[in-house]
């Protein structure tokens, strides 16, 4: 069974749109259980994106419900798989616009690090994101397209729950 590496939008969109913390308790309890069981993880850059907003209920929930090992250190990928991700992004056809590459490669953005982290064990790690593939797009590097180009599995939230055989 793969381990799912969740993107920032997994948390942010759930909290703001589909599964608000004050309404969808079963969703958040399931996320807490999956995290405790090691079935879902994330990286420090995702934590930074979640915590970069003003303190809110999502930040408090993460602090209270996800242990210290949930957000993994992505620093180790800088010399191993991160260069492969950048090489893919800069050599892809059709070519991305420079501003799309700049945003993707920004040190304060999680996407490239998330992909590089999953690339360290692509046979066992699957990225969960709400981004939708746009294989001919040039305005933004999309996680599913990078995953496809680099041989990493990706899925959305509901697909993740189905693959895990989980309901809430």
DRENPA-3360 file (N, C-alpha, C; in nm, 2 decimals, always signed):
BEGIN
1 = XXXXXXXX = +0.09/-0.12/+0.00/+0.00/+0.00/+0.00/+0.09/+0.12/+0.00 ~ +0.06/+0.22/-0.09/+0.15/+0.34/-0.10/+0.12/+0.43/+0.03 ~ +0.22/+0.51/+0.05/+0.20/+0.62/+0.15/+0.17/+0.74/+0.06 ~ +0.07/+0.82/+0.11/+0.03/+0.94/+0.03/+0.09/+1.06/+0.09 ~ +0.16/+1.14/+0.01/+0.22/+1.26/+0.04/+0.13/+1.38/+0.00 ~ +0.07/+1.44/+0.10/-0.04/+1.54/+0.07/+0.01/+1.68/+0.05 ~ -0.05/+1.74/-0.05/-0.02/+1.88/-0.09/-0.09/+1.98/+0.01 ~ -0.05/+2.10/+0.00/-0.11/+2.21/+0.08/-0.26/+2.22/+0.06;
9 = XXXXXXXX = -0.29/+2.21/-0.07/-0.44/+2.22/-0.11/-0.52/+2.11/-0.05 ~ -0.47/+2.00/-0.02/-0.54/+1.89/+0.05/-0.60/+1.95/+0.18 ~ -0.53/+2.02/+0.26/-0.57/+2.08/+0.38/-0.65/+2.21/+0.36 ~ -0.59/+2.30/+0.28/-0.65/+2.44/+0.27/-0.79/+2.43/+0.20 ~ -0.80/+2.36/+0.09/-0.93/+2.35/+0.03/-1.03/+2.28/+0.11 ~ -0.99/+2.17/+0.18/-1.08/+2.10/+0.26/-1.14/+2.19/+0.37 ~ -1.05/+2.26/+0.44/-1.09/+2.35/+0.54/-1.18/+2.47/+0.50 ~ -1.14/+2.53/+0.38/-1.21/+2.64/+0.34/-1.34/+2.61/+0.26;
17 = XXXXXXXX = -1.34/+2.50/+0.19/-1.45/+2.47/+0.09/-1.53/+2.35/+0.12 ~ -1.47/+2.23/+0.11/-1.55/+2.11/+0.11/-1.57/+2.04/+0.25 ~ -1.47/+2.06/+0.34/-1.49/+1.99/+0.47/-1.45/+2.09/+0.58 ~ -1.52/+2.19/+0.60/-1.48/+2.29/+0.71/-1.47/+2.22/+0.85 ~ -1.37/+2.27/+0.92/-1.34/+2.21/+1.05/-1.46/+2.21/+1.14 ~ -1.54/+2.31/+1.14/-1.66/+2.32/+1.23/-1.78/+2.23/+1.19 ~ -1.77/+2.17/+1.07/-1.88/+2.10/+1.02/-1.85/+1.95/+0.99 ~ -1.73/+1.92/+0.93/-1.70/+1.79/+0.88/-1.60/+1.72/+0.98;
25 = XXXXXXXX = -1.65/+1.69/+1.10/-1.56/+1.63/+1.20/-1.51/+1.50/+1.16 ~ -1.59/+1.42/+1.09/-1.55/+1.28/+1.05/-1.43/+1.29/+0.95 ~ -1.43/+1.38/+0.86/-1.32/+1.40/+0.77/-1.19/+1.42/+0.85 ~ -1.19/+1.52/+0.93/-1.07/+1.56/+1.01/-1.03/+1.45/+1.10 ~ -1.12/+1.38/+1.16/-1.08/+1.26/+1.25/-1.02/+1.15/+1.16 ~ -1.07/+1.13/+1.04/-1.01/+1.03/+0.95/-0.87/+1.08/+0.91 ~ -0.85/+1.21/+0.88/-0.71/+1.26/+0.85/-0.62/+1.24/+0.96 ~ -0.66/+1.27/+1.08/-0.58/+1.25/+1.20/-0.54/+1.10/+1.22;
33 = XXXXXXXX = -0.63/+1.01/+1.20/-0.61/+0.87/+1.21/-0.51/+0.82/+1.10 ~ -0.53/+0.86/+0.98/-0.44/+0.82/+0.87/-0.30/+0.87/+0.89 ~ -0.29/+0.99/+0.95/-0.16/+1.05/+0.98/-0.09/+0.97/+1.09 ~ -0.16/+0.94/+1.19/-0.11/+0.87/+1.31/-0.06/+0.73/+1.26 ~ -0.13/+0.67/+1.16/-0.10/+0.54/+1.11/+0.01/+0.54/+1.01 ~ +0.06/+0.66/+0.97/+0.16/+0.67/+0.87/+0.12/+0.65/+0.73 ~ -0.02/+0.65/+0.71/-0.07/+0.63/+0.57/-0.06/+0.76/+0.49 ~ -0.07/+0.87/+0.56/-0.05/+1.00/+0.49/+0.06/+1.07/+0.56;
41 = XXXXXXXX = +0.14/+1.15/+0.48/+0.25/+1.23/+0.54/+0.25/+1.36/+0.45 ~ +0.34/+1.45/+0.49/+0.36/+1.57/+0.41/+0.50/+1.61/+0.43 ~ +0.53/+1.73/+0.38/+0.67/+1.79/+0.40/+0.67/+1.92/+0.47 ~ +0.78/+1.96/+0.52/+0.79/+2.09/+0.59/+0.75/+2.21/+0.51 ~ +0.77/+2.21/+0.38/+0.73/+2.32/+0.29/+0.58/+2.33/+0.29 ~ +0.50/+2.22/+0.29/+0.36/+2.23/+0.30/+0.32/+2.29/+0.43 ~ +0.38/+2.25/+0.54/+0.35/+2.31/+0.67/+0.37/+2.46/+0.67 ~ +0.48/+2.50/+0.60/+0.51/+2.65/+0.59/+0.40/+2.72/+0.51;
49 = XXXXXXXX = +0.35/+2.66/+0.41/+0.24/+2.72/+0.33/+0.11/+2.73/+0.42 ~ +0.08/+2.63/+0.49/-0.03/+2.63/+0.58/-0.02/+2.73/+0.69 ~ +0.10/+2.74/+0.75/+0.12/+2.83/+0.86/+0.16/+2.98/+0.81 ~ +0.17/+3.00/+0.68/+0.21/+3.13/+0.63/+0.09/+3.23/+0.64 ~ -0.03/+3.18/+0.65/-0.15/+3.26/+0.66/-0.16/+3.31/+0.81 ~ -0.24/+3.40/+0.83/-0.26/+3.44/+0.97/-0.31/+3.32/+1.05 ~ -0.28/+3.32/+1.17/-0.32/+3.20/+1.25/-0.47/+3.18/+1.24 ~ -0.51/+3.06/+1.20/-0.65/+3.03/+1.18/-0.68/+2.89/+1.24;
57 = XXXXXXXX = -0.80/+2.84/+1.22/-0.84/+2.72/+1.28/-0.76/+2.60/+1.22 ~ -0.73/+2.61/+1.09/-0.65/+2.50/+1.02/-0.51/+2.49/+1.09 ~ -0.45/+2.60/+1.11/-0.31/+2.60/+1.17/-0.32/+2.54/+1.31 ~ -0.42/+2.58/+1.38/-0.44/+2.52/+1.52/-0.47/+2.37/+1.51 ~ -0.56/+2.33/+1.42/-0.59/+2.19/+1.41/-0.46/+2.11/+1.38 ~ -0.38/+2.16/+1.28/-0.25/+2.09/+1.25/-0.16/+2.08/+1.37 ~ -0.15/+2.19/+1.44/-0.06/+2.19/+1.56/-0.11/+2.09/+1.67 ~ -0.24/+2.08/+1.68/-0.30/+1.99/+1.78/-0.31/+1.85/+1.75;
65 = XXXXXXXX = -0.31/+1.82/+1.61/-0.35/+1.68/+1.57/-0.25/+1.61/+1.49 ~ -0.14/+1.67/+1.44/-0.04/+1.61/+1.36/+0.09/+1.61/+1.44 ~ +0.15/+1.49/+1.46/+0.27/+1.48/+1.54/+0.39/+1.54/+1.46 ~ +0.50/+1.55/+1.53/+0.62/+1.61/+1.47/+0.67/+1.54/+1.35 ~ +0.64/+1.41/+1.34/+0.70/+1.34/+1.22/+0.61/+1.35/+1.10 ~ +0.50/+1.41/+1.11/+0.41/+1.41/+0.99/+0.47/+1.50/+0.88 ~ +0.52/+1.61/+0.91/+0.58/+1.70/+0.81/+0.73/+1.67/+0.80 ~ +0.76/+1.60/+0.70/+0.90/+1.55/+0.68/+0.99/+1.66/+0.63;
73 = XXXXXXXX = +1.12/+1.65/+0.66/+1.22/+1.74/+0.62/+1.25/+1.72/+0.47 ~ +1.23/+1.83/+0.39/+1.26/+1.82/+0.25/+1.40/+1.86/+0.21 ~ +1.48/+1.90/+0.31/+1.61/+1.95/+0.28/+1.70/+1.85/+0.21 ~ +1.68/+1.72/+0.24/+1.76/+1.62/+0.19/+1.75/+1.60/+0.04 ~ +1.64/+1.65/-0.02/+1.62/+1.63/-0.16/+1.70/+1.73/-0.25 ~ +1.75/+1.84/-0.18/+1.82/+1.94/-0.26/+1.93/+1.89/-0.35 ~ +2.01/+1.80/-0.29/+2.12/+1.75/-0.37/+2.09/+1.61/-0.44 ~ +1.98/+1.55/-0.41/+1.95/+1.42/-0.47/+1.85/+1.43/-0.58;
81 = XXXXXXXX = +1.72/+1.45/-0.56/+1.62/+1.44/-0.66/+1.56/+1.58/-0.71 ~ +1.59/+1.68/-0.63/+1.54/+1.82/-0.66/+1.60/+1.86/-0.80 ~ +1.73/+1.84/-0.83/+1.78/+1.88/-0.96/+1.71/+1.80/-1.08 ~ +1.66/+1.68/-1.05/+1.59/+1.61/-1.16/+1.45/+1.67/-1.18 ~ +1.39/+1.72/-1.08/+1.26/+1.79/-1.10/+1.28/+1.92/-1.18 ~ +1.38/+1.99/-1.14/+1.41/+2.12/-1.21/+1.45/+2.09/-1.36 ~ +1.52/+1.99/-1.38/+1.56/+1.95/-1.52/+1.44/+1.92/-1.60 ~ +1.35/+1.84/-1.54/+1.23/+1.80/-1.61/+1.15/+1.93/-1.65;
89 = XXXXXXXX = +1.13/+2.02/-1.55/+1.05/+2.14/-1.57/+1.11/+2.23/-1.68 ~ +1.24/+2.25/-1.68/+1.30/+2.34/-1.77/+1.32/+2.28/-1.91 ~ +1.31/+2.15/-1.93/+1.32/+2.09/-2.06/+1.20/+2.03/-2.12 ~ +1.09/+2.05/-2.05/+0.96/+1.99/-2.09/+0.91/+2.06/-2.22 ~ +0.84/+1.99/-2.31/+0.78/+2.04/-2.43/+0.63/+2.02/-2.42 ~ +0.55/+2.12/-2.44/+0.58/+2.26/-2.47/+0.65/+2.33/-2.34 ~ +0.74/+2.42/-2.37/+0.81/+2.49/-2.27/+0.72/+2.57/-2.18 ~ +0.74/+2.57/-2.05/+0.67/+2.66/-1.96/+0.72/+2.80/-1.98;
97 = XXXXXXXX = +0.64/+2.90/-1.95/+0.68/+3.04/-1.95/+0.78/+3.05/-1.83 ~ +0.87/+3.15/-1.84/+0.97/+3.17/-1.74/+0.90/+3.20/-1.61 ~ +0.80/+3.28/-1.61/+0.73/+3.31/-1.48/+0.67/+3.19/-1.41 ~ +0.63/+3.09/-1.49/+0.58/+2.97/-1.43/+0.69/+2.89/-1.37 ~ +0.80/+2.89/-1.44/+0.92/+2.82/-1.38/+0.97/+2.89/-1.26 ~ +0.97/+3.02/-1.26/+1.02/+3.09/-1.14/+0.93/+3.07/-1.02 ~ +0.80/+3.06/-1.04/+0.71/+3.03/-0.93/+0.73/+2.89/-0.88 ~ +0.74/+2.80/-0.97/+0.76/+2.66/-0.94/+0.89/+2.63/-0.86;
105 = XXXXXXXX = +1.00/+2.71/-0.89/+1.13/+2.69/-0.83/+1.15/+2.78/-0.71 ~ +1.05/+2.86/-0.68/+1.07/+2.95/-0.56/+1.09/+2.87/-0.43 ~ +1.18/+2.91/-0.35/+1.22/+2.84/-0.23/+1.11/+2.83/-0.13 ~ +1.01/+2.93/-0.14/+0.90/+2.93/-0.04/+0.78/+2.86/-0.09 ~ +0.79/+2.79/-0.20/+0.68/+2.71/-0.26/+0.70/+2.56/-0.24 ~ +0.60/+2.49/-0.21/+0.61/+2.35/-0.18/+0.62/+2.25/-0.30 ~ +0.56/+2.29/-0.41/+0.54/+2.19/-0.52/+0.66/+2.12/-0.57 ~ +0.77/+2.19/-0.60/+0.89/+2.12/-0.65/+0.95/+2.03/-0.55;
113 = XXXXXXXX = +0.95/+2.08/-0.42/+1.00/+2.00/-0.31/+0.91/+1.87/-0.28 ~ +0.78/+1.89/-0.29/+0.69/+1.78/-0.28/+0.72/+1.67/-0.38 ~ +0.73/+1.71/-0.50/+0.76/+1.62/-0.61/+0.90/+1.55/-0.59 ~ +1.00/+1.63/-0.56/+1.13/+1.58/-0.53/+1.13/+1.48/-0.42 ~ +1.05/+1.51/-0.31/+1.04/+1.42/-0.20/+0.98/+1.28/-0.25 ~ +0.87/+1.29/-0.32/+0.81/+1.17/-0.37/+0.90/+1.09/-0.47 ~ +0.98/+1.16/-0.54/+1.08/+1.10/-0.63/+1.18/+1.01/-0.56 ~ +1.21/+1.04/-0.43/+1.30/+0.96/-0.36/+1.26/+0.81/-0.34;
121 = XXXXXXXX = +1.13/+0.79/-0.35/+1.07/+0.65/-0.34/+0.94/+0.64/-0.42 ~ +0.96/+0.67/-0.55/+0.84/+0.67/-0.64/+0.76/+0.54/-0.64 ~ +0.82/+0.43/-0.61/+0.74/+0.31/-0.60/+0.65/+0.30/-0.49 ~ +0.67/+0.38/-0.38/+0.59/+0.37/-0.26/+0.52/+0.50/-0.22 ~ +0.56/+0.61/-0.28/+0.50/+0.74/-0.24/+0.41/+0.79/-0.36 ~ +0.29/+0.83/-0.32/+0.19/+0.89/-0.42/+0.16/+1.03/-0.37 ~ +0.16/+1.12/-0.45/+0.12/+1.26/-0.42/-0.03/+1.28/-0.43 ~ -0.09/+1.34/-0.32/-0.23/+1.37/-0.32/-0.24/+1.52/-0.34;
129 = XXXXXXXX = -0.31/+1.56/-0.44/-0.32/+1.71/-0.47/-0.46/+1.73/-0.54 ~ -0.51/+1.85/-0.53/-0.63/+1.88/-0.60/-0.60/+1.95/-0.73 ~ -0.48/+1.97/-0.77/-0.44/+2.02/-0.90/-0.48/+1.92/-1.00 ~ -0.52/+1.98/-1.12/-0.57/+1.90/-1.23/-0.46/+1.91/-1.35 ~ -0.43/+1.80/-1.41/-0.34/+1.80/-1.51/-0.38/+1.89/-1.63 ~ -0.27/+1.96/-1.68/-0.29/+2.04/-1.80/-0.17/+2.02/-1.88 ~ -0.16/+1.91/-1.95/-0.03/+1.87/-2.02/+0.02/+1.97/-2.12 ~ -0.07/+2.04/-2.18/-0.03/+2.14/-2.28/-0.01/+2.28/-2.22;
137 = XXXXXXXX = -0.04/+2.30/-2.09/-0.04/+2.43/-2.03/+0.11/+2.48/-2.02 ~ +0.13/+2.61/-2.03/+0.26/+2.67/-2.01/+0.26/+2.78/-1.91 ~ +0.15/+2.81/-1.85/+0.14/+2.92/-1.75/+0.17/+2.88/-1.61 ~ +0.16/+2.75/-1.58/+0.18/+2.70/-1.44/+0.23/+2.55/-1.45 ~ +0.33/+2.52/-1.37/+0.37/+2.38/-1.36/+0.27/+2.31/-1.27 ~ +0.20/+2.21/-1.32/+0.10/+2.14/-1.24/+0.16/+2.01/-1.18 ~ +0.14/+1.99/-1.06/+0.19/+1.87/-0.99/+0.16/+1.74/-1.07 ~ +0.04/+1.71/-1.11/+0.01/+1.59/-1.18/+0.09/+1.57/-1.31;
145 = XXXXXXXX = +0.12/+1.68/-1.38/+0.20/+1.68/-1.50/+0.35/+1.64/-1.47 ~ +0.40/+1.71/-1.36/+0.54/+1.67/-1.32/+0.55/+1.53/-1.28 ~ +0.44/+1.48/-1.20/+0.44/+1.34/-1.16/+0.44/+1.25/-1.28 ~ +0.36/+1.28/-1.37/+0.35/+1.19/-1.49/+0.49/+1.19/-1.57 ~ +0.55/+1.31/-1.58/+0.68/+1.32/-1.65/+0.79/+1.25/-1.58 ~ +0.78/+1.24/-1.44/+0.89/+1.18/-1.36/+0.86/+1.04/-1.31 ~ +0.74/+0.98/-1.35/+0.71/+0.85/-1.31/+0.66/+0.84/-1.16 ~ +0.60/+0.94/-1.11/+0.54/+0.94/-0.98/+0.39/+0.93/-0.99;
153 = XXXXXXXX = +0.33/+0.85/-0.90/+0.18/+0.84/-0.90/+0.13/+0.96/-0.83 ~ +0.01/+1.01/-0.88/-0.06/+1.12/-0.81/-0.21/+1.09/-0.82 ~ -0.28/+1.15/-0.72/-0.43/+1.14/-0.72/-0.49/+1.25/-0.64 ~ -0.62/+1.26/-0.65/-0.69/+1.36/-0.57/-0.74/+1.30/-0.44 ~ -0.80/+1.38/-0.35/-0.84/+1.34/-0.22/-0.93/+1.21/-0.22 ~ -1.03/+1.22/-0.30/-1.13/+1.11/-0.30/-1.07/+0.98/-0.35 ~ -0.98/+0.99/-0.45/-0.91/+0.87/-0.51/-0.82/+0.82/-0.40 ~ -0.76/+0.90/-0.32/-0.67/+0.85/-0.21/-0.75/+0.77/-0.11;
161 = XXXXXXXX = -0.87/+0.83/-0.07/-0.95/+0.75/+0.02/-1.00/+0.62/-0.03 ~ -1.03/+0.62/-0.16/-1.07/+0.49/-0.23/-0.95/+0.39/-0.23 ~ -0.83/+0.44/-0.27/-0.72/+0.35/-0.27/-0.69/+0.29/-0.13 ~ -0.71/+0.37/-0.03/-0.69/+0.33/+0.11/-0.80/+0.24/+0.16 ~ -0.92/+0.24/+0.09/-1.03/+0.17/+0.14/-1.10/+0.23/+0.26 ~ -1.09/+0.36/+0.26/-1.14/+0.44/+0.38/-1.26/+0.51/+0.35 ~ -1.35/+0.52/+0.45/-1.47/+0.60/+0.44/-1.48/+0.69/+0.56 ~ -1.56/+0.79/+0.56/-1.57/+0.88/+0.67/-1.71/+0.94/+0.68;
% end
